[in-house]
């Protein structure tokens, strides 16, 4: 018993890369998750805001200046009510602020929100209450002095959001796990024999990519079928575009997984590395929690993940019913990352076979 344990310990010690991944990545994941989600848990939400000051008084200008100092580059000034509402509906702003005049000519403050952004709207409302008190000339007005008006589609936005977010996360986890089968084929010599018989490693990796893409597409279909009763009524073009998005997500996951496993020498290296990458991408990309709950720096970093592009594309197609440049950009990002990952995996495996 002790001899077996000692042999495993010596093997663990010799594999310095695997040892580092096993012991260093868990605390690193903790630090990253604490940074990503800590601000949202404390209520410190870095919401992006669209502002319209239609009252144009010195007092309302002072409110705009105070918001500008508080929010910095996260505040955008727009020219009309429709532009503010469109920015909130499209997700370019987490909430909007309208400063208008009531029937008596007094300034009135309204927070514009969309379904699923209630937390951001409530946080902004709390910030605006003392400013509304200054406008009204009262020390402590009730919170209804800053009203909240919801715009855009109504319904269960959480079902639509998490159908896409959860499907993306599990497609990547499944692809990472499935791609590690190639490490077993490489270690047993099967991959080398297949490469000799089938004209190189490219057909082998292409076959793996096709299978991983197929599995990922089936996973996404299963998630959306489970969520179907709670989704809005979809037109045929929306369902077809969502299906294409799911296929590109699966291709992207296959490419990333094959590239990561091609870079590893053993399962001991691949298992912690792929788990870490899958968790990190899911956290930064909004699969675990909406990105507006994250600090601004992590929201910006999220755009380097396929998850953020996939979730935003699903939201545009399924929830808002929009087919725009953002959808095309999401498709291009997902397909490009997938194909680049497959090409990188082929290059690394070909170089390893030539040694």
C-alpha positions as CSV (number, residue, x, y, z in Angstrom):
1,X,0.0,0.0,0.0
2,X,2.7,2.4,1.0
3,X,4.8,1.4,-2.1
4,X,1.8,2.3,-4.4
5,X,1.3,5.6,-2.6
6,X,5.0,6.4,-2.8
7,X,5.1,5.6,-6.5
8,X,2.2,7.9,-7.2
9,X,3.8,10.6,-5.1
10,X,7.1,10.4,-7.0
11,X,5.2,10.6,-10.3
12,X,3.3,13.6,-9.1
13,X,6.6,15.3,-8.0
14,X,8.3,14.6,-11.4
15,X,5.4,16.1,-13.3
16,X,6.2,19.7,-12.3
17,X,3.7,21.2,-14.7
18,X,0.9,19.0,-13.5
19,X,1.9,19.7,-9.9
20,X,1.8,23.5,-10.5
21,X,-1.6,23.2,-12.2
22,X,-3.0,21.1,-9.3
23,X,-1.7,23.4,-6.5
24,X,-1.6,26.9,-8.0
25,X,-4.9,27.0,-10.0
26,X,-7.4,26.4,-7.1
27,X,-6.3,29.5,-5.1
28,X,-6.1,31.5,-8.4
29,X,-9.6,30.5,-9.2
30,X,-10.7,31.6,-5.7
31,X,-9.0,35.0,-6.1
32,X,-10.5,35.6,-9.6
33,X,-14.0,34.6,-8.5
34,X,-13.8,36.8,-5.4
35,X,-12.8,39.7,-7.6
36,X,-15.4,39.0,-10.2
37,X,-18.4,38.5,-8.0
38,X,-17.4,40.3,-4.8
39,X,-18.6,43.7,-5.9
40,X,-22.1,42.4,-6.9
41,X,-22.5,40.6,-3.6
42,X,-21.7,43.8,-1.7
43,X,-24.1,45.8,-3.9
44,X,-21.3,47.8,-5.5
45,X,-22.6,47.5,-9.1
46,X,-20.7,49.3,-11.8
47,X,-23.8,49.9,-14.0
48,X,-23.6,51.7,-17.3
49,X,-26.2,54.5,-17.5
50,X,-27.8,56.6,-20.3
51,X,-28.8,60.1,-19.2
52,X,-31.3,62.5,-20.7
53,X,-31.7,66.0,-19.1
54,X,-34.8,67.4,-20.7
55,X,-35.4,69.9,-17.9
56,X,-32.3,72.0,-18.6
57,X,-32.1,73.9,-15.4
58,X,-29.0,74.7,-13.3
59,X,-30.1,72.2,-10.6
60,X,-30.6,69.3,-13.1
61,X,-27.3,70.2,-14.7
62,X,-25.7,69.8,-11.3
63,X,-27.4,66.3,-11.0
64,X,-25.9,65.4,-14.3
65,X,-22.5,66.6,-13.2
66,X,-22.8,64.6,-9.9
67,X,-23.7,61.4,-11.9
68,X,-20.8,62.1,-14.2
69,X,-18.3,62.3,-11.3
70,X,-19.9,59.2,-9.7
71,X,-20.0,57.0,-12.9
72,X,-17.2,58.4,-15.0
73,X,-17.1,56.8,-18.5
74,X,-20.0,54.6,-17.6
75,X,-22.4,57.6,-18.1
76,X,-23.6,58.4,-21.6
77,X,-25.6,61.6,-22.4
78,X,-28.2,61.1,-25.1
79,X,-30.6,63.5,-26.8
80,X,-34.1,62.0,-26.6
81,X,-36.2,59.6,-24.7
82,X,-36.3,57.0,-27.5
83,X,-32.5,56.9,-27.6
84,X,-32.3,56.2,-23.9
85,X,-35.0,53.5,-24.1
86,X,-33.3,51.9,-27.1
87,X,-29.9,51.9,-25.3
88,X,-31.5,50.1,-22.3
89,X,-33.4,47.6,-24.4
90,X,-30.3,46.8,-26.5
91,X,-28.1,46.3,-23.4
92,X,-25.8,49.2,-24.3
93,X,-26.8,50.7,-21.0
94,X,-27.9,48.8,-17.9
95,X,-30.3,51.5,-16.9
96,X,-31.4,55.0,-18.0
97,X,-32.1,58.3,-16.2
98,X,-34.7,60.7,-17.5
99,X,-34.9,64.2,-15.9
100,X,-38.1,65.9,-17.1
101,X,-40.6,68.4,-15.8
102,X,-44.0,67.4,-14.3
103,X,-47.2,69.3,-14.9
104,X,-46.2,71.9,-12.3
105,X,-42.9,72.5,-14.0
106,X,-40.8,70.9,-11.3
107,X,-38.0,68.5,-12.2
108,X,-38.9,64.8,-12.2
109,X,-36.4,61.9,-12.1
110,X,-37.3,58.5,-13.7
111,X,-35.1,55.4,-13.9
112,X,-35.6,53.5,-17.1
113,X,-35.1,49.7,-16.7
114,X,-35.5,46.6,-18.8
115,X,-36.6,43.1,-17.7
116,X,-33.8,41.3,-15.9
117,X,-32.0,44.5,-14.9
118,X,-34.0,45.2,-11.7
119,X,-30.9,45.1,-9.5
120,X,-29.1,47.7,-11.6
121,X,-32.2,49.9,-11.6
122,X,-32.7,49.6,-7.9
123,X,-29.0,50.5,-7.2
124,X,-29.3,53.5,-9.5
125,X,-32.6,54.6,-7.8
126,X,-30.8,54.5,-4.4
127,X,-28.1,56.8,-5.8
128,X,-30.6,59.3,-7.2
129,X,-32.8,59.6,-4.1
130,X,-30.6,62.3,-2.4
131,X,-30.2,64.1,-5.7
132,X,-34.0,64.1,-6.2
133,X,-34.2,65.5,-2.6
134,X,-32.0,68.4,-3.6
135,X,-34.1,69.1,-6.7
136,X,-37.3,69.1,-4.6
137,X,-35.8,71.2,-1.8
138,X,-36.5,68.6,0.8
139,X,-34.0,66.8,3.0
140,X,-35.4,63.3,2.6
141,X,-38.1,62.6,0.0
142,X,-39.6,59.1,-0.2
143,X,-38.0,56.7,-2.7
144,X,-41.0,57.1,-5.0
145,X,-39.7,60.5,-5.8
146,X,-37.4,58.5,-8.2
147,X,-39.8,56.2,-10.1
148,X,-38.8,53.2,-12.2
149,X,-40.3,52.6,-15.6
150,X,-39.7,49.3,-17.4
151,X,-39.3,49.2,-21.2
152,X,-38.7,46.5,-23.8
153,X,-40.1,43.0,-23.9
154,X,-42.0,41.7,-20.9
155,X,-41.8,38.2,-19.6
156,X,-39.4,35.7,-18.0
157,X,-36.1,37.2,-19.2
158,X,-34.2,35.0,-16.7
159,X,-35.4,31.9,-18.6
160,X,-34.2,33.3,-21.9
161,X,-30.9,34.5,-20.4
162,X,-29.9,31.3,-18.6
163,X,-31.0,29.0,-21.4
164,X,-28.2,30.5,-23.4
165,X,-25.7,31.1,-20.6
166,X,-26.0,27.6,-19.1
167,X,-25.9,25.8,-22.4
168,X,-22.7,27.6,-23.4
169,X,-21.1,26.7,-20.1
170,X,-21.9,23.0,-20.3
171,X,-21.0,22.8,-24.0
172,X,-17.5,24.0,-23.1
173,X,-17.2,21.6,-20.1
174,X,-18.3,18.7,-22.3
175,X,-15.9,19.6,-25.0
176,X,-13.0,19.9,-22.6
177,X,-13.8,16.5,-21.2
178,X,-14.3,14.8,-24.6
179,X,-11.1,16.3,-26.1
180,X,-9.0,14.6,-23.4
181,X,-9.7,11.3,-25.1
182,X,-7.1,12.3,-27.6
183,X,-4.5,12.3,-24.9
184,X,-5.2,8.6,-24.3
185,X,-5.0,7.9,-28.0
186,X,-1.7,9.7,-28.2
187,X,-0.2,7.9,-25.2
188,X,-1.3,4.5,-26.4
189,X,0.2,5.1,-29.9
190,X,-3.2,4.8,-31.6
191,X,-3.0,8.4,-32.9
192,X,0.4,7.8,-34.5
193,X,-0.9,4.7,-36.2
194,X,-4.0,6.4,-37.4
195,X,-1.9,9.4,-38.7
196,X,0.2,7.0,-40.8
197,X,-2.8,5.2,-42.2
198,X,-5.0,8.3,-42.8
199,X,-2.6,10.9,-44.1
200,X,-1.6,12.9,-41.1
201,X,-3.2,14.3,-37.9
202,X,-5.5,16.8,-39.7
203,X,-8.2,14.3,-40.6
204,X,-8.1,12.8,-37.0
205,X,-8.5,16.2,-35.3
206,X,-11.2,17.2,-37.9
207,X,-13.1,14.0,-37.0
208,X,-12.8,14.8,-33.3
209,X,-14.0,18.4,-33.9
210,X,-17.0,17.1,-35.8
211,X,-18.0,14.8,-33.0
212,X,-17.5,17.4,-30.3
213,X,-19.5,19.9,-32.3
214,X,-22.3,17.4,-32.7
215,X,-22.4,16.6,-29.0
216,X,-22.3,20.3,-28.1
217,X,-25.2,21.0,-30.5
218,X,-27.3,18.2,-28.9
219,X,-26.5,19.6,-25.4
220,X,-27.7,23.1,-26.4
221,X,-30.8,21.6,-28.0
222,X,-31.6,19.7,-24.8
223,X,-31.3,22.9,-22.7
224,X,-33.5,25.0,-25.0
225,X,-36.1,22.2,-25.1
226,X,-36.3,22.2,-21.3
227,X,-36.6,26.1,-21.3
228,X,-39.0,26.2,-24.3
229,X,-42.3,26.7,-22.3
230,X,-40.8,29.7,-20.6
231,X,-39.3,31.3,-23.7
232,X,-41.1,34.0,-25.7
233,X,-42.9,32.9,-28.9
234,X,-40.2,32.6,-31.5
235,X,-40.6,33.2,-35.2
236,X,-39.1,30.7,-37.6
237,X,-36.1,32.9,-38.4
238,X,-35.4,33.3,-34.7
239,X,-35.3,29.6,-34.1
240,X,-33.2,29.0,-37.1
241,X,-30.7,31.7,-36.1
242,X,-30.6,30.4,-32.6
243,X,-29.8,26.9,-33.9
244,X,-27.0,28.3,-36.0
245,X,-25.7,30.1,-32.9
246,X,-25.7,26.8,-31.0
247,X,-23.8,25.1,-33.8
248,X,-21.1,27.9,-33.8
249,X,-20.9,27.7,-30.0
250,X,-20.3,24.0,-30.2
251,X,-17.6,24.5,-32.9
252,X,-16.0,27.2,-30.8
253,X,-15.9,24.9,-27.8
254,X,-14.5,22.0,-29.8
255,X,-11.7,24.3,-31.2
256,X,-10.7,25.6,-27.8
257,X,-10.8,22.2,-26.2
258,X,-8.7,20.6,-28.9
259,X,-6.1,23.4,-28.8
260,X,-5.8,23.1,-25.0
261,X,-5.4,19.4,-24.9
262,X,-2.9,19.5,-27.8
263,X,-0.8,21.8,-25.7
264,X,-0.7,19.3,-22.8
265,X,1.5,16.2,-22.4
266,X,-0.8,14.2,-20.1
267,X,-4.2,14.0,-18.5
268,X,-2.7,15.2,-15.2
269,X,-1.8,18.5,-16.9
270,X,-5.0,18.7,-19.0
271,X,-7.6,18.1,-16.3
272,X,-6.8,21.1,-14.0
273,X,-6.0,23.3,-17.0
274,X,-9.2,22.7,-18.9
275,X,-11.3,22.9,-15.8
276,X,-9.7,26.2,-14.9
277,X,-10.2,27.7,-18.4
278,X,-13.8,26.5,-18.6
279,X,-14.6,28.0,-15.2
280,X,-12.8,31.3,-16.0
281,X,-14.5,31.7,-19.3
282,X,-17.9,30.9,-17.8
283,X,-17.3,33.5,-14.9
284,X,-16.1,36.3,-17.1
285,X,-18.5,35.6,-19.9
286,X,-21.7,35.8,-17.9
287,X,-22.7,32.2,-17.8
288,X,-22.7,32.2,-14.0
289,X,-24.1,35.6,-13.3
290,X,-25.1,38.6,-15.5
291,X,-22.1,40.7,-16.5
292,X,-23.6,43.9,-15.2
293,X,-23.1,42.6,-11.7
294,X,-19.3,42.6,-12.2
295,X,-16.8,45.4,-11.9
296,X,-16.2,47.4,-15.0
297,X,-12.7,45.9,-15.6
298,X,-14.1,42.4,-15.7
299,X,-17.0,43.4,-17.9
300,X,-14.5,44.6,-20.4
301,X,-12.4,41.5,-20.1
302,X,-15.6,39.4,-20.7
303,X,-15.5,40.3,-24.4
304,X,-12.4,38.2,-24.9
305,X,-14.5,35.1,-24.0
306,X,-16.7,33.2,-26.4
307,X,-19.3,33.0,-23.7
308,X,-20.0,36.8,-23.7
309,X,-20.5,36.8,-27.5
310,X,-22.7,33.7,-27.4
311,X,-24.9,35.0,-24.5
312,X,-25.4,38.4,-26.1
313,X,-26.2,36.8,-29.5
314,X,-28.8,34.6,-27.9
315,X,-30.3,37.5,-26.0
316,X,-30.5,39.6,-29.2
317,X,-32.2,36.8,-31.2
318,X,-34.4,35.1,-28.6
319,X,-35.3,37.9,-26.2
320,X,-35.2,41.1,-28.2
321,X,-35.9,39.6,-31.6
322,X,-33.1,41.6,-33.3
323,X,-31.0,40.6,-36.2
324,X,-28.3,43.2,-36.4
325,X,-24.5,43.7,-36.7
326,X,-24.0,42.5,-33.2
327,X,-25.4,39.1,-34.1
328,X,-23.1,38.8,-37.1
329,X,-20.2,39.9,-35.0
330,X,-21.0,37.2,-32.5
331,X,-21.2,34.5,-35.2
332,X,-17.9,35.7,-36.6
333,X,-16.2,35.6,-33.2
334,X,-17.5,32.1,-32.3
335,X,-16.7,30.6,-35.7
336,X,-13.3,32.3,-35.9
337,X,-12.2,31.1,-32.5
338,X,-13.4,27.6,-33.2
339,X,-11.6,27.3,-36.6
340,X,-8.5,29.0,-35.2
341,X,-8.4,26.5,-32.3
342,X,-8.7,23.5,-34.6
343,X,-5.9,24.9,-36.8
344,X,-3.7,25.5,-33.8
345,X,-4.3,21.9,-32.5
346,X,-3.4,20.5,-35.9
347,X,-0.2,22.5,-36.0
348,X,0.9,21.4,-32.5
349,X,0.1,17.8,-33.0
350,X,1.9,17.8,-36.4
351,X,5.0,19.4,-34.7
352,X,4.9,16.8,-31.9
353,X,4.6,13.9,-34.4
354,X,7.6,15.2,-36.3
355,X,9.9,15.1,-33.3
